[in-house]
Amino acid sequence: MLTPDQLAALRRDIVFNAELGGRNLTLHSTWGLFSPREIDEGTRLLLTHLQVQPDDDCFDLGCGYGAIGLAMAALAPRGRTLMVDKDFVAVDYATRNLELNRLENARAQLSNGFDQVDPELRFDLIASNVPAKVGKELLALLLHDAHARLRPGGRLYLVTINGLRQYMKRNLTEVFGNYDKLKQGPHYTVALACRPD
């Protein structure tokens, strides 16, 4: 049986520092969010291969507490970064982390994929650490929606578990007409697809 002090400790924010987008940032998270105590292996792998231009408009799909979106906002100070998640707790923490780290060129909002995103918005770069259990139906929607929301020449970066590698190769090739495996690590693969000009 946990004591009241132990329960109180579990309710407190988890706080840690991480270097994201070339800046040392302080992140708050909580139990129930993905990888609450540190930046997970897949996200770290994705971030080492993400190429962001200073004026890119970026989109973090399934932002969690905001690691990928914060990195993109730091790397694209002249662009705008939108972070979305279907979990209101994640959006709350992502918003707080943006404010805490004074990244004023980004915001987080509640959305299941693109369904609540302004249909007029277009992006130069979309990035996501795709959950392993997202399901093929939602994954199909996300890939088609990402293609529709990218500007010509825009880039989609995805990191997935290695078990989804061939699925992503087939589907990105079908939707985008191209696929580039940037890195395959022991557990995760980073893929890139570009919307043709």
GUPALUM-356743 format. One record per residue: x, y, z of N, C-alpha, C, O in turn; residue in three letters; residue number from 0. Coordinates in steps of 0.001 Angstrom, whole numbers, plus 500000, padded with zeros to 6 digits. Atoms other than C-alpha are relative to their C-alpha. Example, Ala and Ser with C-alpha at 12.3 -4.5 7.8 and 13.67 -1.06 7.14 Angstrom:
residues 2
NODE     n.u     n.v     n.w    ca.u    ca.v    ca.w     c.u     c.v     c.w     o.u     o.v     o.w   aa    i
NODE  500890  498810  500000  512300  495500  507800  500900  501200  500000  501936  501181  500665  ALA    0
NODE  499180  498810  499940  513670  498940  507140  499230  501090  500730  499739  502198  500899  SER    1
***
This chain:
residues 197
NODE     n.u     n.v     n.w    ca.u    ca.v    ca.w     c.u     c.v     c.w     o.u     o.v     o.w   aa    i
NODE  500841  498802  500000  500000  500000  500000  500878  501250  500000  501783  501392  500822  MET    0
NODE  499217  498770  500073  501374  503385  498986  499586  500961  501109  498411  501059  501464  LEU    1
NODE  500265  498995  498968  501676  506049  501659  499493  501274  499323  499661  501439  498115  THR    2
NODE  500419  498719  500581  500129  509508  501169  501164  500772  499367  500987  501425  498339  PRO    3
NODE  498834  499308  500567  503645  510897  500580  500398  499384  498661  500750  500104  497727  ASP    4
NODE  499660  500671  501259  504329  508281  497885  498992  500351  498902  499366  500581  497752  GLN    5
NODE  501032  499606  500969  501014  509063  496188  500198  501440  499541  500058  501747  498357  LEU    6
NODE  499765  498596  500358  501775  512791  496318  501181  500116  499037  501155  500926  498111  ALA    7
NODE  498830  499972  500879  505153  512128  494698  499626  499539  498591  500116  500094  497607  ALA    8
NODE  500435  500484  501310  503478  510169  491877  499174  501044  499243  499166  501068  498013  LEU    9
NODE  500835  498983  500635  501118  513097  491239  500806  501202  499502  500325  501961  498660  ARG   10
NODE  499178  498860  500415  503948  515615  490831  500497  499815  498571  500689  498694  498100  ARG   11
NODE  499432  500049  501347  505215  516503  487382  501350  499295  500014  502125  499425  500961  ASP   12
NODE  498669  500536  500256  508161  514519  486079  500730  501091  499231  500219  501579  498223  ILE   13
NODE  499255  498905  500618  510811  517094  485146  501384  499500  499614  502087  498901  500428  VAL   14
NODE  498648  500359  500433  513936  516486  483073  500456  500963  498921  499645  501669  498322  PHE   15
NODE  499414  499154  501039  516279  518322  480710  500403  499142  498820  500795  497986  498977  ASN   16
NODE  499578  500695  501216  517003  517352  477123  500467  501034  498996  499944  502148  498955  ALA   17
NODE  499580  499123  501080  518877  518897  474227  499130  499702  498783  499135  498593  498249  GLU   18
NODE  500911  500132  501140  516359  519470  471452  500200  501191  499085  500142  502338  499528  LEU   19
NODE  499817  498914  500955  516975  521478  468317  501170  500899  500346  501141  502099  500072  GLY   20
NODE  498816  499231  499648  520366  522565  469623  499849  500841  501248  500733  501634  501572  GLY   21
NODE  500215  499245  498755  518894  524000  472823  499783  499046  501151  499200  497975  500980  ARG   22
NODE  500245  500789  498800  518901  522644  476348  498652  500429  500577  498509  501544  501078  ASN   23
NODE  501365  499673  499592  515211  522512  477259  499609  499225  501250  500096  498121  501495  LEU   24
NODE  500580  500671  498834  513364  521660  480449  498618  499508  499608  497807  500269  499080  THR   25
NODE  501272  500605  500382  510445  519287  479934  499259  499490  501228  499842  498897  502136  LEU   26
NODE  500892  500545  498978  507520  518479  482180  499135  498931  499347  498659  499110  498226  HIS   27
NODE  500923  501027  500476  505533  515282  481745  499346  499349  501220  499538  499779  502357  SER   28
NODE  500718  500658  498916  503387  512926  483776  499756  498543  499621  499850  498168  498452  THR   29
NODE  500327  501401  500254  502504  509260  484141  498783  499919  499088  497838  500695  499230  TRP   30
NODE  501097  500168  500954  500222  508081  481353  500348  500537  498625  499736  500144  497632  GLY   31
NODE  499508  499545  501293  502053  509982  478614  501129  499086  499561  501773  498443  500390  LEU   32
NODE  498965  500872  500552  504457  508139  476322  501384  500464  500444  501709  501648  500353  PHE   33
NODE  498611  499760  499590  508043  507904  477658  500118  501232  500905  500783  502200  500536  SER   34
NODE  500100  498790  499185  507431  510324  480548  501295  500458  500669  501393  501615  501075  PRO   35
NODE  498803  499627  499243  510923  510270  482097  501190  500399  499142  502170  500940  499654  ARG   36
NODE  498885  499669  500883  513152  510735  479045  499522  499951  498552  498474  499381  498247  GLU   37
NODE  500304  500082  501424  513154  511209  475292  500258  498561  499565  501351  498035  499775  ILE   38
NODE  499885  501415  500362  512536  507721  473895  500970  499796  498839  501317  500737  498124  ASP   39
NODE  499003  500367  501014  514928  505911  471552  499553  500353  498587  500348  500871  497803  GLU   40
NODE  500493  499709  501336  512726  506283  468465  500016  501490  499693  500441  501898  498612  GLY   41
NODE  500004  498550  500194  512277  510035  468908  501421  500527  499861  501685  501376  499009  THR   42
NODE  498599  499562  500100  516018  510506  469497  500564  499671  498611  501265  500487  498013  ARG   43
NODE  499521  500397  501329  516750  508584  466271  499414  500916  498932  500132  501367  498040  LEU   44
NODE  500650  499101  500957  514219  510674  464333  500663  501374  500009  500959  501929  498951  LEU   45
NODE  499465  498645  499888  515648  513949  465640  501413  500118  499438  501810  501195  498994  LEU   46
NODE  498645  499925  500569  519180  513050  464522  499957  500046  498470  500955  500408  497848  THR   47
NODE  500095  500019  501459  517924  512722  460915  499054  501055  499433  498906  501173  498217  HIS   48
NODE  500957  498969  500405  515391  515565  460816  500754  501226  499490  501585  501786  500204  LEU   49
NODE  499385  498798  500555  516476  518407  458532  498947  501096  499922  497979  501004  499167  GLN   50
NODE  500962  498904  499874  514674  521636  459381  500665  501291  499545  501776  501608  499970  VAL   51
NODE  499512  498689  500438  515147  524979  457625  499441  501081  500935  498369  500902  501513  GLN   52
NODE  500415  498978  499021  514895  528204  459689  498601  500569  499782  497971  501036  500730  PRO   53
NODE  501329  499423  500262  511669  529317  457953  498942  498941  499697  497876  499269  499177  ASP   54
NODE  500977  501069  500241  509913  525926  457725  498773  500155  500894  498880  500501  502070  ASP   55
NODE  501225  500180  499210  506302  525638  458827  499886  498504  500274  499839  497696  499346  ASP   56
NODE  499865  501394  499578  506277  522384  460806  498741  499499  500700  497956  500269  501253  CYS   57
NODE  501162  500649  499383  503695  519924  462076  500476  498759  500741  501095  497874  500150  PHE   58
NODE  499665  501164  499166  504217  517457  464941  498717  499204  500198  497805  499635  500903  ASP   59
NODE  501194  500851  500001  501684  514649  464508  500075  498996  501140  500913  498094  501119  LEU   60
NODE  499959  500858  498814  500926  512936  467837  501099  500461  500933  502024  499706  501233  GLY   61
NODE  498866  499311  499367  503061  515332  469865  500364  499505  501391  501486  499734  501842  CYS   62
NODE  499682  500329  498610  502818  513829  473349  500278  501282  500768  499588  502283  500573  GLY   63
NODE  499676  498778  499246  504427  516314  475745  500863  500976  499197  501237  502036  499698  TYR   64
NODE  499488  498983  500912  506122  517938  472759  501427  499903  499518  501918  500857  498914  GLY   65
NODE  498569  500051  500320  509681  516681  472192  500311  500359  498546  501173  501201  498292  ALA   66
NODE  499703  499758  501419  509601  516658  468368  499608  501430  499619  500371  502122  498946  ILE   67
NODE  500462  498652  500326  507581  519873  468081  500882  501082  500589  501145  502090  499932  GLY   68
NODE  499105  499019  499391  509821  521747  470507  501303  500088  499225  501830  501180  499010  LEU   69
NODE  498767  500010  500791  512883  520667  468516  499792  500747  498685  500635  501553  498291  ALA   70
NODE  500259  499334  501277  511298  521819  465242  499815  501503  500194  500308  502295  499390  MET   71
NODE  500197  498573  499736  510209  525149  466761  501334  500696  500261  501539  501833  499836  ALA   72
NODE  498682  499419  499724  513762  525745  467995  500828  500126  498719  501572  501092  498548  ALA   73
NODE  499213  500010  501239  515243  524880  464578  499407  500889  498903  500103  501258  497956  LEU   74
NODE  500676  499170  501013  512693  526941  462596  499424  501261  500649  498206  501429  500715  ALA   75
NODE  500485  498827  499264  512513  530263  464461  499183  500968  499155  498398  501747  499694  PRO   76
NODE  500768  499097  500879  511106  532092  461412  498754  499325  499443  497976  499955  498727  ARG   77
NODE  501193  500722  500424  508471  529418  460752  499022  499855  501148  499233  500389  502237  GLY   78
NODE  501001  500288  498968  505421  528255  462673  499937  498482  500175  499998  497738  499196  ARG   79
NODE  500125  501428  499722  505113  524862  464349  498661  499746  500690  498321  500392  501681  THR   80
NODE  501253  500431  499394  501773  523222  465097  500185  498578  500502  500666  497709  499775  LEU   81
NODE  499894  501310  499375  501676  520258  467483  498591  499515  500330  497798  500256  500911  MET   82
NODE  501324  500523  499680  498629  518002  467761  500105  498637  500667  501048  497878  500442  VAL   83
NODE  500126  501307  499378  497618  515048  469872  498519  499787  500308  497774  500746  500508  ASP   84
NODE  501403  500288  499679  494313  513275  470539  499769  499901  501509  498636  499714  501951  LYS   85
NODE  500067  500095  498543  495084  513204  474297  500091  501410  500584  501096  502095  500398  ASP   86
NODE  500004  498635  499480  494120  516414  476108  501106  500226  501025  501592  501348  501168  PHE   87
NODE  498910  499866  499026  496718  515728  478822  501307  500300  499256  502089  501147  499687  VAL   88
NODE  498805  499750  500806  499452  515582  476157  500014  501437  499494  501044  502106  499576  ALA   89
NODE  500079  498632  500522  498268  518868  474612  500270  501010  501111  500947  502013  500885  VAL   90
NODE  499772  499123  498857  498248  520501  478050  501495  500072  500331  502036  501161  500527  ASP   91
NODE  498572  500012  499677  501828  519418  478766  500831  500597  498860  501800  501309  499124  TYR   92
NODE  499273  499414  501124  503035  520331  475254  499910  501528  500049  500903  502220  499826  ALA   93
NODE  500195  498554  499893  501560  523823  475700  500855  500577  501128  501516  501600  500954  THR   94
NODE  499196  499533  498865  503199  524204  479113  501485  499959  499679  502225  500856  500082  ARG   95
NODE  498584  500091  500342  506554  523038  477726  500418  501082  499004  501537  501590  499075  ASN   96
NODE  499721  498885  500909  506361  525590  474895  500161  501298  500784  501092  502066  500541  LEU   97
NODE  499946  498768  499207  505663  528361  477413  501241  500024  500887  501935  501038  500967  GLU   98
NODE  498864  500096  499087  508311  527183  479868  501319  500279  499282  502224  500896  499844  LEU   99
NODE  498762  499842  500761  510966  527158  477137  499964  501183  499035  500846  501332  498189  ASN  100
NODE  500138  498751  500752  509765  530428  475555  500089  499793  498481  500741  500560  497772  ARG  101
NODE  500078  500242  501443  509112  528937  472121  498662  500559  499520  497643  499868  499516  LEU  102
NODE  501234  499274  500301  506571  531488  470937  499519  499801  498568  498460  500303  498191  GLU  103
NODE  500374  500235  501395  506497  530317  467304  499293  498653  499828  499227  498116  498722  ASN  104
NODE  500667  501307  500059  504599  527126  468172  498791  499995  500925  498693  500779  501868  ALA  105
NODE  501160  500206  499140  501310  525997  469648  499561  498548  499892  499889  497855  498928  ARG  106
NODE  500524  501372  499985  499604  522726  470553  498484  500056  500031  497896  500955  500631  ALA  107
NODE  501457  500064  499975  495996  521736  469946  499543  498550  499964  500268  497657  499525  GLN  108
NODE  500619  501325  499981  493709  518754  470397  499509  499662  498598  498774  500440  497989  LEU  109
NODE  500468  500457  501305  493156  516800  467180  500378  498539  499832  501477  498128  500204  SER  110
NODE  499696  501386  500352  492926  513169  466098  500538  500026  498578  499771  500073  497617  ASN  111
NODE  499394  499783  501303  495384  513380  463244  499738  501434  499565  499997  502376  500314  GLY  112
NODE  500225  498655  500555  494384  516317  461046  498545  500455  500140  498196  501523  499638  PHE  113
NODE  501439  499724  500104  490631  516268  461751  499557  501336  500605  498521  501865  500203  ASP  114
NODE  500373  498714  499406  490572  519456  463909  500921  501135  499545  500843  502248  500064  GLN  115
NODE  499035  499003  500468  493329  521302  462016  499368  500838  498894  498705  500307  498003  VAL  116
NODE  500502  499076  501019  492404  524367  459954  500317  499435  498608  501485  499225  498282  ASP  117
NODE  499769  500629  501309  491923  522925  456430  500835  500849  499044  501331  500336  498041  PRO  118
NODE  499200  499131  500874  493720  525924  454896  501500  499906  500282  502309  500311  499447  GLU  119
NODE  498580  500027  499628  497019  525276  456714  500784  499001  499155  500320  497894  498882  LEU  120
NODE  499077  500867  500723  499927  523825  454738  501358  500058  500681  501698  501042  501339  ARG  121
NODE  498742  500139  499262  503315  522674  455990  501142  499625  499066  500943  499006  498020  PHE  122
NODE  498786  500394  500713  506887  522304  454757  500530  498673  500524  501210  497939  499807  ASP  123
NODE  499439  501174  499348  507662  519503  457179  498981  499438  500989  498415  500176  501796  LEU  124
NODE  500835  500710  499035  505581  516928  459062  500863  498890  500588  501558  498185  499856  ILE  125
NODE  499208  501047  499354  507190  514617  461611  499149  499290  501045  498292  499894  501691  ALA  126
NODE  500768  500781  499025  505832  511821  463782  500770  498763  500438  501427  498094  499641  SER  127
NODE  499595  501289  499455  506903  509019  466053  498706  499187  500030  497882  499347  500931  ASN  128
NODE  501274  500693  500203  504169  506643  464889  499830  498893  501038  500673  498000  501123  VAL  129
NODE  500217  501080  499025  502705  504497  467695  499861  498646  499309  499230  498540  498257  PRO  130
NODE  499998  501340  500602  503152  500786  466991  498586  499455  499820  498327  498695  498886  ALA  131
NODE  501343  500576  500023  499479  500051  467676  498970  500969  499430  497796  500913  499797  LYS  132
NODE  500913  498995  500526  497967  502916  465683  498889  499380  499145  497795  499939  499067  VAL  133
NODE  500998  500639  500858  496115  500537  463343  500152  500447  498556  500438  501612  498281  GLY  134
NODE  499748  499707  501418  496321  500333  459554  498995  500987  499420  499327  501738  498503  LYS  135
NODE  501012  499080  500521  493088  502247  458974  500380  501451  500295  500369  502303  499406  GLU  136
NODE  499614  498631  499635  494194  505335  460910  501312  500377  499323  501481  501519  498897  LEU  137
NODE  498727  499727  500669  497700  505048  459462  499777  500407  498544  500423  501331  498050  LEU  138
NODE  500322  499641  501392  496248  505130  455933  499462  501429  499929  499862  502204  499059  ALA  139
NODE  500542  498639  499963  494262  508266  456811  501106  501014  500241  501160  502047  499573  LEU  140
NODE  498941  499057  499651  497312  509936  458355  500946  500248  498825  501342  501387  498575  LEU  141
NODE  499081  499832  501128  499541  509286  455330  499359  500809  498877  499998  501693  498305  LEU  142
NODE  500692  499246  501054  496939  510550  452833  499790  501452  500422  499958  502363  499611  HIS  143
NODE  500196  498632  499516  496168  513592  455006  501313  500775  500025  501344  501961  499694  ASP  144
NODE  498689  499335  499980  499880  514361  455445  500379  500437  498587  500866  501550  498389  ALA  145
NODE  499698  499653  501395  500339  514271  451658  499196  501230  499572  499729  502139  498935  HIS  146
NODE  500865  498882  500384  497392  516637  451199  500410  501310  500675  500210  502385  500109  ALA  147
NODE  499670  498799  499227  498703  519068  453849  501414  500518  499758  501756  501612  500208  ARG  148
NODE  498641  499531  500293  502297  519288  452612  500004  500909  498781  499290  500671  497806  LEU  149
NODE  499773  499177  501189  503333  522051  450274  500813  499189  498994  501472  498224  499381  ARG  150
NODE  499124  500674  500966  504990  520934  447023  501454  500058  500485  501938  501112  500898  PRO  151
NODE  498634  500089  499486  508489  519772  447968  500074  499744  501491  501164  499593  502043  GLY  152
NODE  500035  500231  498554  507371  519233  451567  500433  498593  500361  500367  497679  499540  GLY  153
NODE  499431  501262  499544  508826  516398  453645  499225  499422  501175  498801  500138  502083  ARG  154
NODE  500613  500751  498900  507267  513753  455876  501057  499070  500576  501557  498180  499888  LEU  155
NODE  499056  500855  499284  509605  512181  458441  499223  499150  500996  498433  499669  501785  TYR  156
NODE  500664  500909  499071  508391  509116  460325  501022  499082  500652  501971  498637  500006  LEU  157
NODE  499239  501071  499360  509980  506847  462891  498983  498964  500473  497965  499294  501080  VAL  158
NODE  500883  501106  499613  508389  503438  463452  500854  498866  500544  502068  498827  500347  THR  159
NODE  499293  501216  499620  509284  500165  465067  500381  499260  498722  499714  499392  497696  ILE  160
NODE  499521  500695  501201  511222  497950  462658  498948  499072  499391  498963  498824  498185  ASN  161
NODE  501039  500890  500516  508219  495619  462363  499059  500662  499010  498393  499970  498239  GLY  162
NODE  500857  499257  500942  506352  498354  460434  500769  500495  498777  500192  501162  497918  LEU  163
NODE  499140  499434  501043  509270  499100  458075  499479  499711  498590  499358  500630  497780  ARG  164
NODE  500453  500353  501349  507986  497194  455015  498620  500584  499705  498344  501007  498583  GLN  165
NODE  501325  499393  500160  504422  498403  455572  500142  501477  499628  499478  501962  498712  TYR  166
NODE  499818  498578  500280  505627  502016  455646  500606  500211  498612  500220  501136  497898  MET  167
NODE  499391  499878  501326  507788  501494  452554  498945  499864  498908  498901  500672  497980  LYS  168
NODE  501063  500212  500993  504812  500117  450578  499044  501178  499959  498718  501685  498885  ARG  169
NODE  501047  498983  499953  502364  502743  451739  500507  501399  499678  499802  502174  499031  ASN  170
NODE  499442  498694  500374  504633  505782  451481  500264  500053  498492  500036  501081  497856  LEU  171
NODE  499766  500052  501449  505602  504691  447966  498686  500163  499242  498625  500842  498217  THR  172
NODE  501314  499907  500650  501923  504313  447082  499445  501418  500086  498941  501940  499092  GLU  173
NODE  500624  498689  499795  500828  507677  448550  500859  501131  499440  500339  502050  498807  VAL  174
NODE  499103  498898  500378  503902  509849  447843  500747  499748  498693  501241  500683  498063  PHE  175
NODE  499214  500330  501180  505514  507996  444953  501478  499869  500286  502272  499697  499361  GLY  176
NODE  498600  500141  499633  508784  507803  446886  500122  499591  501461  499188  499739  502250  ASN  177
NODE  499711  500459  498634  510370  506418  450050  501510  499955  500155  502215  499449  499282  TYR  178
NODE  498566  500044  499721  513806  506854  451587  500196  499528  501440  499743  500182  502380  ASP  179
NODE  499668  500470  498652  515005  504785  454543  501249  500745  500434  502335  500489  499913  LYS  180
NODE  498870  499180  499567  517243  507274  456362  500903  499255  500974  502125  499405  500937  LEU  181
NODE  499215  500728  499004  518322  504992  459209  499176  498865  500575  498009  499039  500924  LYS  182
NODE  500623  501112  499287  517496  501586  460589  500883  499653  501187  502020  499210  501021  GLN  183
NODE  499282  500354  498792  518565  501092  464180  499586  498616  500469  498893  497898  499749  GLY  184
NODE  500349  501327  499482  518220  498000  466368  498485  499788  500155  497992  498673  499988  PRO  185
NODE  501434  500135  499734  514537  498733  467109  499112  500888  499140  497924  500607  498984  HIS  186
NODE  500808  498982  500692  513404  501707  464997  500579  500329  498628  501782  500206  498399  TYR  187
NODE  499597  499562  501333  513504  502896  461384  499465  501412  499749  498302  501705  500028  THR  188
NODE  500406  498645  500383  513424  506526  460224  499817  500029  498489  500718  499657  497736  VAL  189
NODE  500318  499942  501429  511749  507057  456850  499653  501427  499614  499177  502217  500429  ALA  190
NODE  500301  498684  500558  511354  510108  454636  499230  499810  498694  499597  498984  497859  LEU  191
NODE  500708  499924  501277  508814  510763  451890  499820  501474  499674  499585  502287  500568  ALA  192
NODE  500128  498602  500436  508615  513979  449858  498819  500150  499056  498589  499308  498189  CYS  193
NODE  501046  499697  500973  505648  515510  448122  500662  500630  498786  501370  501627  498922  ARG  194
NODE  499326  499457  501194  506768  516119  444524  499624  501461  499771  498529  501898  500125  PRO  195
NODE  500248  498576  500329  507080  519755  443363  498885  500124  498972  498534  501233  498572  ASP  196
***
